[in-house]
Amino acid sequence: MKHNNNLNRWSGVAIAIAVALVAQGCNDNSSSAKTEVNKDNAYYRALAEGMVQKMTPEERLGMLVGPGYVFANGAFVANKDALNNLKSDVPGSVGYINGVYNAESGLDIAASKLADGPAGVRITPTRDGEAGTFYGTAFPVGTLLASTWDAALVKQVGAAIGNEIKEYGLDVWLAPGMNIQRDPLNGRNFEYFSEDPLVSGVMGAAEVAGAQAQGVGTTIKHFIANNAETSRSIVDNIISPRAIREIYLRGFQYAEEHANPWAVMTAMNKVNGTYTGQWADLNTAVLRGEWGFEGFVMSDWWSGDGSYAAMIKSGNDLIEPGGPALPYGYGDALTGLQEAYAAGDLSADTIAQGAVRILTQVLKMPSNQGYVAGNAPDLDGHARLSRQAASDGMVLLKNSQASLPLTKGSKVASFGITQINTLKGGAGSGDVNAAHTVNMVDGLAQQFAVDAGLKEFYRSFFEANKTSSDFGGISTVVSCPEPALSPSDIGAYAASNDVAVITLGRNSMQGVDRQNLKGDYQLSDVEQSLIDDVAAAFHGQGKKVVVVLNISGVMDTSAWQDKVDGILLAYMPGQEAGNAVADLLSGAVNPSGKLTQTFPLSYTDVPSSKGFPGTDTDGDGTIDTHYYNEGIYVGYRYYATFGKGVSYPFGYGLSYTSFDYKNTAITANSLTEQGGKLSLTTTVYNSGDVPGKEAAQVYVAAPAGTLGKPAIELKAFAKTGLLAAGASETLSFEIPATWLASFDNLNSEWVIEPGTYKLYVAPSSEVSAIAPLTFTLASRLVVSKTTPGALALPAGVTEAAFETQY
């Protein structure tokens, strides 16, 4: 039964609360009436269980699938005819969770609205019949947020996005993205935080906590191993159980344990022969059985192979977007579940279990809490937060002879088409319909004397040569080639300006991976000539050249980094891009961002490079299998362990001041007890001349044992506040036993092996000059047991068959 009634304000929550109060008695003088109800997850689960008991089988099944899409006017649009009990809609909602309305049972559960946008809520900015606009704030992409190394700041960003979701009438934020940046060419890396699971977990937990404190749900994704976009809907990622546990699951586990996300979204791909949305090992044995997850699991859009009953039985409770899988030709999801139920392949108990899990969280959401959306979030305040997050995360990669910050009032020659076509974020579902984007040249012009003639040249070229393409109706990609400038023209600009700033751009998007080619991972010939000619002209007159990288992720720098004086890695900084870059170049903000991904000397140095993005094993011309050959040696773990030089190491970032670490000490060690921890402190001194912030990192080198170990692994980090010149702050670090442990697949357990461990408290993963602290573990410590045989390789496949034997 469908019911779309905006006037009916009674919700299932109100009915259930009323029933509960009647059962308790309504005497105002009673002690029970004065007892405040603790509305925790158990409270809402009890309500949900009671409501699901009242539902018909059809209503229960309806909760397990979204309404689906239809193809109309050249685009996919939600099938509103199949949507149950939508109280009010929000144009741009990417999906829905069906509600229930039944006058006989008294159930009135509003449908829930889902919002895309890991860098900010993505909704339609205009609405039929309404004069106002409904913009989302475009925050920095995930990689840039993580590069702040500041969980408190990232939590503020999560809270701001959660507030916009709530104030615009939505219920669930389909974010954050927490996949590991295994290979630099993954087209969706910009949405993700890091190549390291601890950084990913801490930052993901921060965003979840911030958003859910606003009363909206979050959905950590993509669970697991969406580490390439090529063939992402069919590819089978073959990964050792140890690598799954130590690298690809660990960040998700941290976020689940520390922030209790209301939902988890499974990935499109397979892992070890099974689609993640159909893998009971993943969704039930590990997520719920081992971790104690209390939320619900939803699928990525149209994922799997149409085995809908298998999804529900695996513990994937909600199939999105529902309906038929239009891009792939699979049948209708609801029909598939109905047929499985009628045939006895899907039990009533399994259906009810999924409905309870979903409804437990749905009852917390604004649509079922009677919240009236104001449609007026503090966009000005959020823009300021976006600017702060961007400037705190940008990484100063090079600063020869203190070329930066630029002197106030400097005359700047601004080169590069990206100064006009500035990239606030990547394309696809991660895009945001923002009110504005401050481009690079306009931001620079607010703080410097930008060469007006050069600015006009690029602006005119852009208007005459730009092209735009539509990305699935959800994102517009604007492109423009880099114009060629003659050496004589560049020489004239060098004569009339004090400094050159070259902005280079690289876009990226879901569904498409990058390539190790000129114009993508490598400089184009025009870009290389631009750097060569600008450097020759400006250096010939004793003037500096600075490059700003407005890019989605790692690119080659080795071919040109020695030709310039300064490099500022801005990534995709959100809507305040130009202002934030100018803040860093002027010194209004002292750089404090540090890399959460390694910049290798060459793409061929990346351990996954020979196999990325997979192979065609059945000869049909489509990539279908991807062997994760490097095992646990992802990113800096590989470079540090096997002595590979890099352009810029993980954790690296320069400042306009300098810092000293003193009095580093282990303050407590309870690792002799199961579940114990190690505690450390260090005091960070600002030994330079200007205020600044410092992100200190703790790396551990484990002793040789029965399990091979990386040379170092990040185990903790913390960031100071803004320290005045000469000031200091003592930072504290805790490393729980769970994060010191390695996974022993043979015995299905997490263990800390005996021996002497070295701890490096350092400014980056380059720890060779750091004197380590040590502690010794006398005997093998079993931290926890896991499900025997879970997450196993496909039958007949061994690690030795595909993992590189370094």
VOGU-3710 file (C-alpha; in Angstrom, 3 decimals, decimal comma):
1> mkhnnnlnrw> 0,000/0,000/0,000  1,379/3,405/-0,986  0,536/6,594/0,819  2,059/10,005/0,107  0,545/12,408/2,574  2,312/15,579/3,656  -0,420/16,422/6,149  -0,154/13,313/8,243  2,489/14,126/10,839  2,041/10,986/12,939
11> sgvaiaiava> 5,020/8,736/12,437  5,645/5,179/13,534  7,992/6,506/16,212  5,256/8,634/17,734  2,832/5,704/17,712  5,341/3,396/19,335  6,268/5,937/22,006  2,612/6,536/22,762  2,016/2,796/23,122  5,024/2,494/25,395
21> lvaqgcndns> 3,804/5,331/27,619  0,371/3,772/27,930  1,954/0,483/28,907  4,002/2,202/31,602  1,150/4,271/32,911  0,664/8,020/32,499  0,651/9,165/36,129  2,835/12,312/36,144  3,703/11,701/39,790  5,133/8,254/39,219
31> ssaktevnkd> 8,857/7,738/39,313  8,761/5,948/35,956  7,238/9,008/34,275  10,186/11,089/35,451  12,793/8,653/34,186  14,421/9,916/31,044  14,453/7,348/28,260  17,892/6,526/26,916  17,273/6,591/23,185  20,228/4,445/22,188
41> nayyralaeg> 20,417/1,834/19,469  18,787/-0,774/21,723  15,832/1,554/22,285  15,238/2,010/18,564  15,817/-1,667/17,877  13,072/-2,557/20,350  10,733/-0,158/18,566  11,717/-1,604/15,218  11,127/-5,170/16,338  7,626/-4,277/17,476
51> mvqkmtpeer> 6,828/-2,531/14,208  8,209/-5,307/12,024  5,968/-7,769/13,853  3,011/-5,704/12,682  4,158/-5,579/9,053  2,800/-7,761/6,316  5,299/-9,927/4,426  5,018/-7,503/1,495  5,811/-4,512/3,706  8,855/-6,262/5,150
61> lgmlvgpgyv> 10,150/-7,139/1,706  9,519/-3,565/0,588  11,916/-2,285/3,232  14,714/-4,400/1,789  14,706/-2,725/-1,646  14,639/0,831/-2,887  11,996/1,901/-5,414  14,348/1,676/-8,373  14,810/3,906/-11,369  13,176/4,419/-14,732
71> fangafvank> 14,813/5,886/-17,810  13,103/9,120/-18,814  14,204/12,102/-20,910  17,666/10,665/-21,375  18,395/10,089/-17,684  17,731/7,686/-14,838  15,090/9,043/-12,439  13,600/7,519/-9,325  10,500/5,411/-9,850  8,187/7,319/-7,519
81> dalnnlksdv> 5,303/4,953/-8,329  7,177/2,228/-6,441  8,117/4,438/-3,481  6,197/3,883/-0,281  5,155/6,710/2,034  7,355/9,573/0,911  6,306/12,512/3,065  8,298/15,151/1,205  10,857/14,910/-1,550  14,223/16,572/-2,119
91> pgsvgyingv> 15,226/17,000/-5,782  18,598/15,397/-6,274  18,117/12,593/-3,759  20,108/9,713/-5,193  17,940/7,022/-3,643  15,356/6,112/-1,056  14,500/3,613/1,642  10,874/2,624/1,422  8,552/3,520/4,259  5,322/1,846/5,369
101> ynaesgldia> 1,804/3,181/5,724  -0,955/0,898/6,917  -4,101/2,326/8,507  -5,102/-1,054/9,941  -1,856/-1,741/11,775  -1,284/1,922/12,594  2,172/1,946/11,027  3,245/5,218/9,478  6,970/5,057/8,737  8,217/7,750/6,394
111> askladgpag> 10,475/6,904/3,473  14,078/8,018/3,907  16,081/10,091/1,438  19,690/9,356/0,535  22,288/11,963/-0,447  25,459/11,530/-2,469  28,576/13,575/-2,080  31,682/12,634/-0,020  32,940/16,224/-0,483  29,568/17,771/0,321
121> vritptrdge> 25,879/17,119/-0,179  24,958/16,773/-3,848  21,374/17,830/-4,539  19,662/19,783/-7,300  20,261/23,498/-6,627  16,926/24,665/-8,069  13,393/23,375/-7,525  10,262/23,735/-9,607  7,978/26,396/-8,209  10,539/27,713/-5,712
131> agtfygtafp> 12,594/30,851/-6,202  15,462/30,022/-3,864  18,602/28,003/-4,470  19,766/24,989/-2,523  23,513/24,826/-2,859  25,780/22,455/-1,010  29,162/23,507/0,306  31,977/21,955/-1,716  34,561/20,882/0,845  38,038/19,617/-0,011
141> vgtllastwd> 38,192/16,055/-1,347  38,926/13,210/1,051  42,645/13,027/0,336  43,095/16,706/1,144  41,022/16,443/4,322  43,163/13,536/5,495  46,294/15,531/4,696  45,392/17,860/7,570  46,158/14,979/9,969  43,596/16,748/12,147
151> aalvkqvgaa> 40,692/14,526/13,153  39,000/17,324/15,112  38,898/19,536/12,016  37,627/16,679/9,844  34,904/16,050/12,419  33,813/19,684/12,006  33,578/19,123/8,258  31,462/16,026/8,849  29,198/18,031/11,143  28,783/20,781/8,548
161> igneikeygl> 27,868/18,314/5,812  25,521/16,495/8,179  23,868/19,801/9,012  23,300/20,574/5,337  21,831/17,115/4,763  19,427/17,614/7,646  18,501/21,201/6,806  17,780/20,260/3,195  15,393/17,513/4,288  17,567/14,455/3,683
171> dvwlapgmni> 18,308/11,548/5,986  21,436/9,622/4,994  24,848/10,709/3,729  26,365/8,104/1,402  29,868/8,757/2,703  32,643/8,743/3,720  34,591/6,738/1,148  37,233/4,696/2,939  38,907/2,526/0,344  42,681/2,244/0,312
181> qrdplngrnf> 44,624/4,170/-2,333  46,382/1,028/-3,478  47,457/2,372/-6,878  47,880/6,012/-7,966  45,838/5,439/-11,144  42,578/4,563/-9,407  40,148/7,116/-10,818  38,328/7,484/-7,532  41,304/7,965/-5,233  40,362/11,600/-4,663
191> eyfsedplvs> 37,325/10,475/-2,664  39,433/8,313/-0,389  41,705/9,302/2,462  44,966/7,427/2,230  47,100/4,462/1,288  47,215/3,703/5,028  44,340/2,049/6,941  44,935/3,905/10,219  44,675/7,315/8,568  41,600/6,121/6,672
201> gvmgaaevag> 39,987/4,806/9,837  40,665/7,874/11,964  39,453/10,313/9,319  36,439/8,197/8,426  35,449/7,898/12,074  35,791/11,670/12,493  33,461/12,423/9,585  30,953/9,816/10,768  30,930/11,170/14,305  30,516/14,749/13,129
211> aqaqgvgtti> 27,670/14,012/10,736  25,730/11,616/12,955  25,841/14,084/15,834  23,548/16,169/13,604  20,955/13,383/13,603  21,556/11,995/10,123  22,962/8,648/9,069  26,283/7,926/7,398  27,300/5,063/5,140  30,947/4,067/5,138
221> khfiannaet> 31,921/2,634/1,759  32,844/0,724/-0,420  33,098/-2,446/1,649  35,636/-3,648/0,416  38,470/-3,275/-2,123  36,955/-0,861/-4,651  40,540/0,016/-5,591  40,067/0,447/-9,351  37,222/1,724/-11,506  37,930/-0,425/-14,571
231> srsivdniis> 35,363/-3,259/-14,726  34,369/-2,388/-11,165  30,952/-4,061/-11,570  32,394/-7,463/-12,485  36,079/-7,627/-11,543  37,185/-10,321/-9,109  39,899/-9,001/-6,776  42,053/-11,855/-5,561  43,514/-10,840/-2,194  45,165/-12,871/0,542
241> praireiylr> 43,188/-13,055/3,793  46,065/-11,361/5,610  46,087/-8,416/3,224  42,307/-8,156/3,468  42,518/-8,013/7,249  45,578/-5,790/7,677  45,066/-3,351/4,800  41,577/-3,322/3,298  39,359/-3,997/6,327  41,240/-2,301/9,133
251> gfqyaeehan> 40,133/1,282/8,439  36,506/0,194/8,253  36,917/-1,641/11,541  38,349/1,453/13,207  35,442/3,601/12,026  32,901/1,004/13,130  34,419/0,662/16,598  34,960/4,375/17,222  31,981/6,049/15,542  29,191/3,464/15,065
261> pwavmtamnk> 28,096/4,359/11,536  24,443/3,663/10,894  25,173/1,910/7,619  27,861/0,238/5,536  27,780/0,108/1,727  29,201/-2,949/0,018  31,338/-2,562/-3,108  30,415/-3,476/-6,675  33,365/-5,791/-7,182  33,961/-9,360/-6,162
271> vngtytgqwa> 36,640/-10,429/-3,720  38,002/-13,952/-3,872  35,232/-15,145/-6,155  32,169/-13,611/-4,487  30,462/-10,251/-4,910  30,952/-8,329/-1,678  27,200/-7,736/-1,396  26,673/-11,494/-1,477  29,538/-12,508/0,817  28,372/-13,766/4,205
281> dlntavlrge> 31,978/-14,009/5,413  32,253/-10,247/5,025  28,800/-8,962/5,938  27,911/-11,371/8,704  30,881/-13,310/10,053  33,325/-10,392/10,198  31,250/-7,206/10,267  28,647/-8,382/12,746  30,078/-11,497/14,347  33,596/-10,221/14,999
291> wgfegfvmsd> 33,092/-6,433/15,109  29,603/-6,230/16,607  28,223/-3,865/13,952  24,656/-2,799/14,807  23,646/-0,848/11,712  22,426/-2,058/8,339  24,293/-2,985/5,187  23,271/-1,614/1,793  24,482/-2,413/-1,678  26,146/-0,047/-4,074
301> wwsgdgsyaa> 23,864/0,946/-6,931  22,992/-2,025/-9,200  25,808/-4,134/-7,796  26,038/-7,904/-7,907  24,765/-10,303/-10,538  21,043/-10,212/-9,836  21,156/-12,868/-7,104  19,019/-10,757/-4,823  18,133/-13,448/-2,306  21,838/-14,231/-1,907
311> miksgndlie> 22,457/-10,589/-1,031  19,874/-10,607/1,752  21,034/-13,956/3,108  24,647/-12,733/3,202  23,698/-9,880/5,532  23,384/-7,165/2,861  20,047/-5,895/4,165  19,129/-3,189/1,649  19,321/-3,453/-2,141  19,817/-0,101/-3,830
321> pggpalpygy> 18,500/1,524/-5,833  16,016/-1,331/-6,144  13,948/-2,049/-9,213  15,625/-3,666/-12,213  19,393/-3,250/-12,633  18,952/-1,134/-15,738  22,612/-0,853/-16,829  23,178/-4,621/-16,601  19,857/-6,198/-17,504  19,173/-8,019/-14,243
331> gdaltglqea> 15,579/-8,441/-13,176  13,520/-6,469/-10,682  14,909/-6,691/-7,144  11,577/-6,820/-5,325  10,239/-9,453/-7,697  13,356/-11,516/-7,149  12,892/-11,425/-3,384  9,199/-12,216/-3,644  9,907/-15,229/-5,806  12,674/-16,426/-3,475
341> yaagdlsadt> 10,331/-16,107/-0,490  7,529/-17,979/-2,249  9,955/-20,745/-3,208  11,285/-21,067/0,347  14,747/-19,840/-0,636  14,412/-16,773/1,583  12,974/-17,310/5,046  10,548/-15,056/6,884  13,067/-14,763/9,723  15,837/-13,565/7,388
351> iaqgavrilt> 13,506/-11,003/5,830  12,370/-9,764/9,244  15,966/-9,568/10,453  16,924/-7,277/7,584  13,829/-5,130/8,056  14,614/-4,693/11,763  18,196/-3,692/11,068  17,125/-1,093/8,515  14,198/0,219/10,531  16,295/0,578/13,691
361> qvlkmpsnqg> 18,335/3,255/11,937  15,466/4,702/9,877  13,592/5,576/13,064  16,486/7,836/14,112  16,439/9,822/10,881  14,950/13,317/10,473  12,046/12,111/8,317  10,874/9,912/11,207  11,776/12,316/13,981  9,322/14,976/12,825
371> yvagnapdld> 12,108/17,361/11,864  11,012/20,198/9,618  13,825/21,142/7,251  14,661/24,839/7,223  16,493/24,815/3,875  18,853/27,473/5,230  22,125/25,957/6,473  24,942/28,338/7,340  26,585/28,296/3,925  28,772/31,305/4,719
381> gharlsrqaa> 30,110/29,662/7,837  30,616/26,391/6,022  32,508/28,181/3,243  34,892/29,537/5,866  35,352/26,036/7,265  35,991/24,704/3,769  38,702/27,328/3,276  40,322/26,464/6,599  40,266/22,734/5,902  41,790/23,315/2,467
391> sdgmvllkns> 44,597/25,526/3,718  45,349/23,200/6,644  45,591/20,187/4,333  47,631/21,532/1,414  51,125/20,099/1,359  54,221/22,186/0,689  56,415/19,735/-1,228  59,318/22,045/-2,081  60,544/25,435/-0,932  64,102/26,037/-2,114
401> qaslpltkgs> 65,915/28,955/-0,486  62,724/30,030/1,297  61,077/31,052/-1,977  57,755/31,002/-0,157  55,903/32,761/1,284  55,741/35,472/-1,345  56,312/39,038/-0,288  53,144/41,043/0,201  52,355/43,069/-2,896  54,457/40,846/-5,171
411> kvasfgitqi> 53,741/41,134/-8,881  52,700/37,644/-9,959  52,708/36,188/-13,466  50,088/33,419/-13,202  50,460/30,669/-15,824  48,399/27,568/-16,637  44,838/27,098/-17,858  43,841/25,538/-14,520  44,115/28,961/-12,909  40,835/29,614/-14,764
421> ntlkggagsg> 39,438/26,077/-15,024  40,078/25,377/-11,348  39,019/21,959/-10,060  37,126/22,118/-6,782  36,555/18,355/-6,781  36,363/15,270/-8,929  33,568/14,312/-11,312  30,724/11,896/-10,706  28,751/11,240/-7,551  31,483/13,000/-5,577
431> dvnaahtvnm> 30,706/16,329/-7,249  28,850/19,117/-5,422  26,507/21,753/-6,816  28,171/24,666/-5,025  27,234/28,335/-5,204  30,681/29,242/-6,519  34,234/28,123/-7,018  36,969/30,676/-6,404  39,456/29,956/-9,160  43,191/30,196/-8,651
441> vdglaqqfav> 43,845/33,487/-10,408  40,995/35,309/-8,657  42,212/34,028/-5,309  45,738/35,192/-6,055  44,425/38,582/-7,141  42,957/39,099/-3,671  46,424/39,042/-2,121  48,894/39,842/-4,907  49,270/42,091/-7,959  48,409/39,582/-10,679
451> daglkefyrs> 49,509/40,420/-14,210  46,269/41,589/-15,840  47,335/40,950/-19,431  48,387/37,368/-18,761  45,190/36,749/-16,817  43,108/38,037/-19,714  45,010/35,850/-22,180  44,124/32,707/-20,257  40,559/33,788/-19,611  39,946/34,525/-23,292
461> ffeanktssd> 41,578/31,253/-24,344  39,392/29,338/-21,909  36,176/30,911/-23,167  37,126/30,181/-26,760  38,360/26,611/-26,272  36,499/25,056/-23,341  34,333/22,003/-23,816  31,917/20,318/-21,457  30,592/16,798/-21,160  27,853/15,287/-19,046
471> fggistvvsc> 28,680/12,568/-16,554  25,535/10,461/-16,218  23,341/13,461/-15,555  25,010/14,085/-12,205  28,143/16,025/-13,076  29,408/18,338/-15,790  33,068/17,993/-16,735  34,615/21,162/-18,180  37,885/20,731/-20,065  40,281/23,018/-21,849
481> pepalspsdi> 43,688/22,341/-23,434  46,807/24,040/-22,143  47,700/26,935/-24,486  51,221/27,219/-25,791  53,159/30,396/-25,038  56,266/31,467/-26,921  59,549/31,866/-25,049  59,598/35,532/-26,063  56,155/36,156/-24,534  57,208/34,396/-21,352
491> gayaasndva> 60,379/36,476/-21,277  58,316/39,667/-21,402  56,224/38,502/-18,435  59,416/37,656/-16,544  60,683/41,185/-17,089  57,564/42,825/-15,686  56,748/40,532/-12,726  58,433/39,398/-9,531  57,514/35,709/-9,488  55,877/33,050/-11,644
501> vitlgrnsmq> 53,084/30,795/-10,388  52,187/27,862/-12,657  48,974/25,992/-11,903  48,702/22,431/-13,232  45,446/20,483/-13,134  44,341/16,865/-13,314  40,708/15,823/-13,144  39,479/12,365/-12,229  36,150/10,617/-11,879  34,368/7,468/-10,868
511> gvdrqnlkgd> 33,986/4,794/-13,507  37,286/5,608/-15,266  40,831/4,957/-14,149  43,756/7,228/-14,937  46,639/6,260/-17,198  50,416/6,463/-17,016  50,531/8,711/-20,082  51,467/12,258/-20,983  48,704/14,630/-19,986  47,607/12,394/-17,134
521> yqlsdveqsl> 50,112/10,822/-14,737  52,902/12,534/-16,674  53,171/16,112/-17,881  51,968/16,829/-21,385  54,526/18,154/-23,840  52,934/21,616/-23,617  53,107/21,564/-19,806  56,721/20,426/-19,865  57,610/23,231/-22,271  55,756/25,723/-20,104
531> iddvaaafhg> 57,772/24,745/-17,032  61,028/24,710/-18,997  60,454/28,109/-20,609  59,071/29,833/-17,508  61,943/28,503/-15,400  64,532/29,635/-17,933  63,049/33,126/-18,262  62,430/33,842/-14,582  65,590/32,186/-13,283  67,516/34,103/-15,908
541> qgkkvvvvln> 66,411/37,264/-14,125  66,969/35,872/-10,623  63,263/35,346/-9,990  61,444/32,355/-8,511  59,023/29,845/-10,035  56,303/28,155/-7,980  54,034/25,317/-9,145  50,563/24,733/-7,692  49,183/21,231/-8,231  45,376/21,292/-8,477
551> isgvmdtsaw> 45,156/17,541/-8,977  43,095/14,524/-8,026  45,976/12,437/-6,782  49,560/11,394/-7,331  51,287/12,400/-10,563  54,884/12,313/-11,721  57,040/15,124/-10,370  60,494/13,654/-10,943  60,717/14,983/-14,507  60,369/18,617/-13,489
561> qdkvdgilla> 60,595/19,165/-9,729  64,262/20,202/-9,909  63,427/23,002/-12,369  61,204/24,989/-10,005  61,698/26,605/-6,619  58,444/25,792/-4,862  55,691/23,175/-5,194  52,386/23,454/-3,383  50,164/20,380/-3,543  46,626/21,752/-3,389
571> ympgqeagna> 44,778/18,603/-4,512  41,100/19,491/-5,147  40,447/22,093/-2,449  36,687/22,670/-2,678  34,847/25,857/-3,511  37,351/28,190/-1,798  40,244/26,796/-3,823  41,845/30,060/-4,998  41,499/31,754/-1,629  43,065/28,832/0,222
581> vadllsgavn> 46,006/28,630/-2,188  46,611/32,358/-1,834  46,528/32,000/1,951  49,397/29,512/1,742  51,468/31,381/-0,842  51,176/34,641/1,070  51,970/33,125/4,451  48,596/34,128/5,888  48,450/30,412/6,722  51,591/28,427/7,458
591> psgkltqtfp> 51,483/25,067/5,611  50,888/22,123/7,933  49,479/19,468/5,610  51,362/16,224/5,130  51,080/13,478/2,564  48,786/10,538/3,209  49,978/8,919/-0,024  53,478/8,384/-1,384  54,763/10,175/-4,492  57,034/7,573/-6,147
601> lsytdvpssk> 59,938/8,407/-8,430  58,208/6,593/-11,272  54,868/4,879/-11,713  56,754/1,686/-12,553  58,075/1,740/-8,962  54,532/1,220/-7,640  54,294/-2,439/-6,577  50,852/-2,871/-8,169  51,799/-1,171/-11,437  52,420/-4,314/-13,489
611> gfpgtdtdgd> 49,000/-5,751/-12,752  46,779/-2,660/-12,494  43,842/-2,537/-13,220  43,628/-6,285/-13,802  43,705/-8,905/-16,521  41,348/-10,488/-19,036  41,417/-14,124/-17,997  38,633/-15,458/-20,215  39,681/-13,774/-23,450  36,519/-11,757/-24,026
621> gtidthyyne> 38,322/-8,418/-24,164  37,126/-7,264/-20,729  39,210/-7,140/-17,573  37,713/-9,574/-15,101  40,385/-10,543/-12,564  42,762/-8,427/-10,503  45,491/-10,109/-8,478  46,709/-8,041/-5,521  50,290/-9,113/-6,002  51,896/-6,923/-3,327
631> giyvgyryya> 49,966/-8,405/-0,403  50,390/-6,234/2,687  53,158/-4,150/1,091  50,985/-1,260/-0,036  52,345/2,270/-0,410  55,082/3,284/2,007  55,156/-0,223/3,470  56,650/-1,378/0,173  59,032/1,531/-0,451  60,433/1,459/3,088
641> tfgkgvsypf> 60,772/-2,312/3,246  62,492/-2,835/-0,096  64,596/0,324/-0,249  62,821/2,053/-3,125  63,562/5,759/-3,325  60,597/8,099/-3,688  60,000/11,678/-4,744  58,115/12,547/-1,563  57,536/10,059/1,255  54,327/9,291/3,074
651> gyglsytsfd> 53,778/11,696/5,956  55,989/14,392/4,424  55,212/18,108/4,330  57,197/21,325/4,763  56,454/24,375/6,894  57,564/27,999/6,967  58,914/27,306/10,439  60,842/24,404/11,980  60,032/21,943/14,747  62,073/19,911/17,198
661> ykntaitans> 60,880/16,777/19,006  62,155/16,386/22,559  61,609/14,235/25,632  60,054/11,404/23,638  59,239/8,561/26,008  57,139/5,463/26,534  54,917/6,347/29,475  53,000/3,084/29,909  53,103/-0,479/28,599  50,302/-2,907/29,412
671> lteqggklsl> 50,863/-5,224/26,478  51,340/-8,183/28,769  47,574/-8,122/29,183  45,245/-9,079/26,350  43,754/-5,846/25,037  46,505/-3,752/26,546  48,189/-0,762/24,975  51,349/1,248/24,657  51,396/4,953/25,594  53,957/7,539/24,448
681> tttvynsgdv> 54,527/11,267/24,660  56,723/13,743/22,852  57,116/17,482/23,166  57,083/19,445/19,919  58,922/22,788/19,940  58,468/25,492/17,337  62,115/26,367/16,877  61,494/28,735/13,957  60,330/32,299/13,590  56,614/32,085/12,723
691> pgkeaaqvyv> 53,607/30,301/14,227  52,847/26,851/12,860  51,293/23,435/13,404  53,046/20,088/13,293  51,686/16,569/12,663  53,815/14,019/14,530  53,660/10,374/13,540  54,554/7,141/15,339  55,981/4,292/13,263  56,724/0,839/14,595
701> aapagtlgkp> 59,324/-1,601/13,306  58,372/-5,103/14,403  60,935/-7,868/14,983  61,367/-10,708/12,541  59,047/-13,577/13,361  57,020/-16,293/11,748  55,074/-13,608/9,867  56,824/-11,267/7,457  56,514/-7,629/8,492  56,910/-4,282/6,733
711> aielkafakt> 59,986/-2,317/7,784  57,741/0,284/9,436  54,023/0,838/9,920  52,136/3,899/11,118  50,514/3,157/14,471  49,516/6,583/15,858  49,605/10,291/15,065  48,629/13,650/16,540  48,755/17,284/15,524  49,637/20,276/17,615
721> gllaagaset> 47,621/23,419/17,829  49,041/26,623/16,380  52,365/27,054/18,186  53,892/30,508/18,433  57,588/30,826/17,718  59,410/29,330/20,708  56,292/27,633/22,070  55,837/23,904/22,636  53,122/21,315/23,114  53,304/17,811/24,534
731> lsfeipatwl> 51,490/15,259/22,383  50,237/11,935/23,658  49,883/8,751/21,619  48,209/5,442/22,371  48,816/2,260/20,413  46,350/-0,467/21,348  47,365/-4,104/21,068  44,906/-4,516/18,214  46,984/-2,135/16,069  50,320/-3,708/16,984
741> asfdnlnsew> 49,078/-7,146/16,011  49,569/-8,913/12,689  47,130/-11,402/11,208  48,058/-15,077/11,336  45,785/-16,665/8,750  46,940/-20,193/9,483  45,640/-19,953/13,042  42,835/-17,404/12,401  44,119/-14,977/14,997  45,667/-11,558/15,524
751> viepgtykly> 49,042/-11,901/17,239  51,900/-9,772/18,526  55,036/-11,812/18,101  57,851/-11,742/20,679  61,010/-9,727/20,304  62,237/-6,152/20,422  60,116/-3,475/18,800  61,399/-0,081/17,664  59,231/3,031/17,815  59,986/6,152/15,797
761> vapssevsai> 58,244/9,420/16,623  58,893/11,343/13,449  57,686/14,090/11,107  57,278/11,581/8,234  57,830/7,948/7,261  61,480/8,779/6,518  62,773/7,630/9,886  66,394/6,769/9,103  67,718/9,744/11,081  65,408/9,185/14,086
771> apltftlasr> 66,702/7,484/17,232  64,087/4,855/18,130  62,589/3,923/21,444  62,390/0,188/22,118  60,326/-2,269/24,073  60,527/-6,035/24,264  57,751/-8,600/24,358  58,863/-11,821/25,978  56,241/-14,149/24,558  53,692/-14,393/21,784
781> lvvskttpga> 50,492/-12,493/22,569  47,214/-13,569/20,974  45,112/-10,431/20,805  41,946/-11,944/19,320  40,561/-14,938/17,492  38,720/-14,657/14,178  36,258/-16,768/12,233  38,147/-19,859/11,018  38,437/-19,978/7,252  36,701/-16,643/6,676
791> lalpagvtea> 37,652/-14,477/3,678  39,570/-17,351/2,110  41,106/-17,375/-1,332  39,171/-19,210/-4,046  39,579/-22,977/-4,055  42,863/-23,998/-5,612  44,451/-20,548/-5,380  47,391/-19,958/-3,029  49,161/-16,769/-2,056  52,362/-18,056/-3,607
801> afetqy> 50,613/-18,277/-6,966  50,097/-14,515/-7,281  51,834/-12,571/-4,506  55,254/-11,250/-5,450  58,025/-12,974/-3,555  60,146/-9,969/-2,655
//
